[in-house]
Amino acid sequence: MAYCIITGGLVIFSAFLLSIAFIMPQLCAELVLICFIPLFIAVIKNKGNLSFVYGLLWGIVFFSIFFLCLLKLFLSQITIFLSFFAYFILVFYGALLSAGWFFFSSSLVNIGRFSNTIMILFLWLIGSSFYFFIIDMFFFVPFGSFAGNVFCHPLVPLAIRPFWLWPLGFIAKPLFTFILLLFPTALSVGFTTKHVQWFRGAFCFILLFLLGGFFLNSQRGERAPTILANIGYIAPCTETLCCRDTMDFILEKLITLYQLHPDLKLIVMPESMCKFALNNYSQRMSSWHENLKSDDLFIILGAHRKEQEKNSIFNSLYLLQKGRIIKTYDKINLVPFTEFIPSFWTFLGNSFLLLKNKDVFNKGTSIRKNIIIDKVGTFIPYICSELFFNTTLLRTHNLIKNNKDIINNYTKDIPNYSSNLYLLCIANDSWFCTYGKKLMELVVQLKAIEWNHSIIYINHTQGIILTNNGNHYTLLSN
């Protein structure tokens, strides 16, 4: 009994350390590097056999803490009963996946009948890497979205100090995760065998890791993006306003920002800046231009778009110039239970839709349209979850490469035309607590490094450029 209690304590401590790394990344991001030591010690003590129950225990501890940000969101949008029901469903589902991780890793050991500590830990490394791959790619499949929970991958907290992530520019995330887990593995063997060489190996591993990161960052060098002088940001009003008051609020902020920075070529605003169909307010948009009196200024913002003839409503990104709608992009990848009810969950009805006004958005049918702005650059638009749940690394690399080739060919004979290419993500993070908002930013930073390309991230509190080198640049604002 005492042995089971010790094993359970080590499993709980491991899950708790990892969850703290997510909640307080500014202070505790490096806990990701050591949080698996208690777990791997338990693996060694049990000769690789940790039961399904221990996996449930690990998952319950980790996911119950991790999903606290979603519990706050649920409580603000739906009834208390449904809020805790959804929270417990997510926690239990995550715990089942964790139990599968333990069962799979223990089965690998049992099938091979291995007793060697190194081989046992190697198999657990394979099982752990596979577990985080499943979480990262497929977590939300049962909930109607072919996407993973990118927010709870162990690399996310480390994105707050990007020098840890430099190998992502050369190797895939699953392989990098496996390599990173070698550090706690070596320390676990050292603590259990008391052999000094394992501690030396772990020290050399982490030292080479740090030196590589600092060397590469110093070699790359980076100047502030030139676009910073030409792009501004406006945050939404923190109070709930009616449609006309929202339009007047935006006009006031536009005038103030443009007076402060008259050289601006583009002003961006986040998703749901207007929580109504902006295309129904053409006269109000015209008044923006009449007051600003600038033909060269472009505006990008998120708002709803309504098609009267089809009675369809979309979550859209608008490009405006001279008070007119130049282009719109409708969100293609919608979030289940937030923007639509999956077909096999329709028995729940709209009472489970996490929107107070219970609007169900239609899926966009157009392809992702590039936004080209003279003397500023070209932008590949994403609306919130489209960026976060985009795990198609190869497809994204090809998208960026193909667009660069097209832009270079198209602009080579046009004077003063900017060939800069950016990924632009407008997001609504107002739903979440500070912890959730920070996780969203860290995921964007992780993707900028993984995709080796700068991302302009526009949320409800700030507009920033996150570069592939891990640097942050704040956009001009009021």
Order of alpha helices (4+ residues) and beta strands (2+ residues): alpha-alpha-alpha-alpha-alpha-alpha-alpha-alpha-alpha-alpha-alpha-alpha-beta-alpha-beta-beta-alpha-beta-beta-beta-beta-beta-alpha-alpha-beta-alpha-beta-beta-beta
